[in-house]
Amino acid sequence: MTWLDLPNDTRFGLANLPYGVFSTAGEPARAGVRIGDSVLDLAAVLDDPVFAEPVLNGFMARGRAHWQETRARITELLTGQERRSAVEAALHPVSTVRMRLPFEVADYVDFYASEHHASNIGRMFRPDSDPLTPNWKHLPIGYHGRAGTVVGSGTPVRRPRGQRKAPSEELPSYGPSRRLDIEAEVGFVLGTGSELGAPIGVADFAEHVFGVCLVNDWSARDLQAWEYVPLGPFLGKSFATSVSPWIVPLDALESARCAPPGRDQPLLDYLADGADWGLDLTLEVRLNGELVSRPPFATMYWTPAQMLAHLTVNGAATRTGDLYASGTVSGPDEDQRGSLIELSWGGKEPLKLANGAVRSFLEDGDEVRIAATAPGPGGARIGFGEVSGRILPA
Ligand code: MN
């Protein structure tokens, strides 16, 4: 039991303890842990300069044993009486701090692991062929994204310009995207990397992955549709990717582990389901404050352990700060789709919002917020910090 006065239904209790980087007026950015509606300043209470750094990379690089030891020490600080007054002095209300991008992003990969999302997109982009490509159930499809344009939650997103060509147009034109969209995703942050030539097996997932965050992979569908054949996503994706401010440790998600959906193709050995790392997270997507979707991560065909195994199976090295995202999370139901192109079915069935507004894609000034919860121990809920962003005109 903590001596902190936490509401019974808090999503940031002792079972969670996510890490972030925050700053207060006149003070440099440093590491913190969220407890209830407060941030505990780790640089102030743990005698370790790594927590005074403006990114979590130094701490993440130390490895799983050290992460677990630190989590135990933080729990002790929040439950024991010995250092209570020092700990109380190091708590800041979250409403008074500014949250930062919590880690320096090394490489960024985005997957495409939801069968429902891939099938929906396949039907819209390639109406005359099978929705899933022949490889889809044999390997987790992904592409290398742009690490340098991964931004922290709350960073405004400027509408990208680019080449777009509607099917009805004879030639492409250059201008602001007319089909700007979101992708509600879950991100996995590597703490310890791997050497060139040394793949990470599915069973070693938890040795390498430090924690989990939420990702909004902003997508310009018109740019994407025109450019993606034959080499895949490029400028339709690389203008901005937003991540949530709190990294939930894998150890906080033990109660959320679940089996992925049944496989209908045999998997090669390196992807075999030895490590069960499906996760029962429920996402919530809000457009201008209104809940428009609740995508269930438990329906993802590929688990994050399989994604990491596949990402390294060719011997590619990984580094501290690598981020890989799941791909849009979409469930089987219409109100479980994680992108506007699915929710409005390519613009054919625009969303009707409660305030009378209608949306197929994002308009300037629109704000999108993505949140998530997961089951914790003893009926508790684990909360993820929101990832938000507002669209600025081109
Ligand atoms: Mn994506």
Boltz pocket constraint, residues with backbone or C-beta under 6 A from the ligand:
constraints:
  - pocket:
      binder: B
      contacts: [[A, 110], [A, 111], [A, 183], [A, 185], [A, 217], [A, 327], [A, 328]]
      max_distance: 6.0
